[in-house]
Amino acid sequence: MISHSHLLSQCSFFFPNLLTKSSLPSPSLSFPSLSSSSISMLSSLSPRPPNPTTTCPVSVSVSVSGDTLLNSDLNDPIPPLRIAILGFGNYGQFLAETLVSQGHILFAHSRSDHSAEARRLGVSFHTDLHDLCERHPDVVLLCTSILSTENVLETLPFQRLRRNTLFVDVLSVKEFAKTLLLQYLPEDFDILCTHPMFGPQSVSSNHGWRGLRFVYDKVRIGEERSRLSRCESFLGIFDREGCEMVEMSCADHDRYAAGSQFITHTVGRVLEMLKLRSTPINTKGYEALLDLAENTRGDSFDLYYGLFVYNKNSLEMLERMDLAFEALRKELFGRLHGVVRKQLFEGEAKKVQSGYRNDDSLDVIRSKDVALKKYEYDAQVSGIVDGSSRLKIGIVGFGNFGQFLAKTMVRQGHTVLAYSRTDYTDEAAKLGVTYLSDLDDLFEEHPEVVLLCTSILSTEKVLKSLPFQRLKRSTLFVDVLSVKEFPRNSFLQALPQDFDILCTHPMFGPESGKNGWTGLSFVFDKVRIGMDDRRMSRCDSFLDIFAREGCSMVEMSCAEHDRHAAGSQFITHTVGRVLEKLSLESTPVDTKGYETLLKLVENTAGDSFDLYYGLFLYNPNAMEQLERFGLAYESLKKQLFGRLHRLLHKQLFGNDKETQIMLETTGLSTFR
């Protein structure tokens, strides 16, 4: 496959004055890429070069206004505007519905026949552009796609319109739109560049436009009172619906949008390529990613490609994301390399694949995939547990998560003891927990349940240090790790055979469970529970702690859990950590999707890298998911640059047969 650097070098050979040298900083992407100057070059290849006076000035001022935007009160009626919509597809119809409801007079034109939809909405549909322009609309609203906008402007019969007509666009890129409008429109026409940061999907979930951002730039508005008033009346349409009105330059918009909108679409498209599916153990973060992928699926690739090609900042963001993913991979494999070296050269040779000693006997006791079973909970949801259900629980590892669980257990009436390497005496006292600084002391209290709330990486070491002889025989051991086959096999290997084993994973934490546990998933596998009634009842009493709080109780094998978790939890953490390395920040033009990503980064930043590394090292399915994520990302980049190559090829050489032969002889036609 021909590289893009080779492509550009060949083009430079044949057209030395046409292509400029890349100005992107080092280091570069893992694949040779087109420079931002090469992308901007595409516009210079257009048969009609942009007017040099149309460069968008960079302005750092951003004004946000609410109901103070208009001079008149929001309850005052706005004189109806005559608005012509060019491009009456989904988005044009979406805007038209609100415009008509506010009393404005609408006309529409589109390449496709949408006359039936127009009639339903109360819009006058015209199949001929001349007929529409002769209706003398006050405002021409461009709802075309990014890629078709220039063609549409070239075909407009401006002479049929009144002089000083107001043109408005709603494209997702703004400097491109501004330059085109200044290039094609007569000088006495007004120009308002806008970007509603929402669409039918986000409005539906938001139940209206209130609070959603509407960005605008008054590029060229005449000083006459009537023209100023007309512009304010149009903006008032969105202000009246409760939009957050944000005035900023087109350059600032594109700079912010590359870091928010383009990244959001990139992540969404990568996730879509992974064919992610809902699992029985979804976390809130994973469900947010599923929603993002679903929303992205509703947008055409043309929109994403337009965001890439026509926003000069997008290539830099794509490069930064590529570097962030590579940095994360190096961090993971670097630690893995350190573990392997330690095991090889310290005489502790073990197989690392599953994180435990690979004893042949363990093959006999691996989890078998079982069908999901709904946990039946018959106890009263409210009130304190009765004497027969009250447990004495010893928590080993009393950090944030151990304290988080202890708070609910104490509230339900259970007796909770705790031990940790760090002294948490004060925190335990506040929660009503008895804190012991010696493991022997804790175990001599004979807890019925030992709850391991240790990190993944320290679990094996902790198990080796436990004084099992201090405990009663048949004590129930429970873990809450994010991987399940690793603790299951570690328990089976380390614990005396007469101890019971319950592997669990609360699919929530202090952040996601701070407002209650209702509806949050709690996964468990009864790995080894004695058959007598007392031991079975004790296990059920422990599970009832979570069922009483409204958790969705999911029983599945440890193997099944790890398979699902690699495709949901590990991918969620991977996306969060890649985005964290980009140092993303809130912008004045945040979309709901971008806000979801920022929330994901915030949640991920609260977890240690040890947790993520543990998910990677101790889940045998995680490596496959990491590879699939990388392949999906590479495939998306190839789609983008493959299409860019075809556009460049067409602009440089057209369809000339002789040129095609030259391309084949130079190797330039091998890139598809």
Sequence and secondary structure as in RCSB ss.txt:
>XXXX:A:sequence
MISHSHLLSQCSFFFPNLLTKSSLPSPSLSFPSLSSSSISMLSSLSPRPPNPTTTCPVSVSVSVSGDTLLNSDLN
DPIPPLRIAILGFGNYGQFLAETLVSQGHILFAHSRSDHSAEARRLGVSFHTDLHDLCERHPDVVLLCTSILSTE
NVLETLPFQRLRRNTLFVDVLSVKEFAKTLLLQYLPEDFDILCTHPMFGPQSVSSNHGWRGLRFVYDKVRIGEER
SRLSRCESFLGIFDREGCEMVEMSCADHDRYAAGSQFITHTVGRVLEMLKLRSTPINTKGYEALLDLAENTRGDS
FDLYYGLFVYNKNSLEMLERMDLAFEALRKELFGRLHGVVRKQLFEGEAKKVQSGYRNDDSLDVIRSKDVALKKY
EYDAQVSGIVDGSSRLKIGIVGFGNFGQFLAKTMVRQGHTVLAYSRTDYTDEAAKLGVTYLSDLDDLFEEHPEVV
LLCTSILSTEKVLKSLPFQRLKRSTLFVDVLSVKEFPRNSFLQALPQDFDILCTHPMFGPESGKNGWTGLSFVFD
KVRIGMDDRRMSRCDSFLDIFAREGCSMVEMSCAEHDRHAAGSQFITHTVGRVLEKLSLESTPVDTKGYETLLKL
VENTAGDSFDLYYGLFLYNPNAMEQLERFGLAYESLKKQLFGRLHRLLHKQLFGNDKETQIMLETTGLSTFR
>XXXX:A:secstr
   HHHHHHHHHHH TTT       SS  SS    HHHHHHHHHTSSS   GGG        EEESTTSSSS TT
S     EEEEE  SHHHHHHHHHHHHTT EEEEE SS  HHHHHHHT EE SSHHHHHTT  SEEEE   TTTHH
HHHHH  GGGS TT EEEE  S SHHHHHHHHHHS TTSEEEEEEES  HHHHHHHTSSTT EEEEEEEE  SSH
HHHHHHHHHHHHHHHTT EEEE  HHHHHHHHHHTHHHHHHHHHHHHHTT    TT  HHHHHHHHHHHHHHTS 
HHHHHHHHHS TTHHHHHHHHHHHHHHHHHHHHHHHHHHHHHHHHTT     SSSS   GGGGGGS      EE 
   S SSS   TTT  EEEEE  SHHHHHHHHHHHHTT EEEEE SS  HHHHHHHT EE S HHHHHHT  SEE
EE   TTTHHHHHHH  GGGS TT EEEE  S SHHHHHHHHHHS TTSEEEEEEES  TTTTTT  TT EEEEE
EEE  SSHHHHHHHHHHHHHHHHTT EEEE  HHHHHHHHHHTHHHHHHHHHHHHHTT    TT  HHHHHHHHH
HHHHHTS HHHHHHHHHS TTHHHHHHHHHHHHHHHHHHHHHHHHHHHHHHHHTT HHHHHHHHHHTGGG  
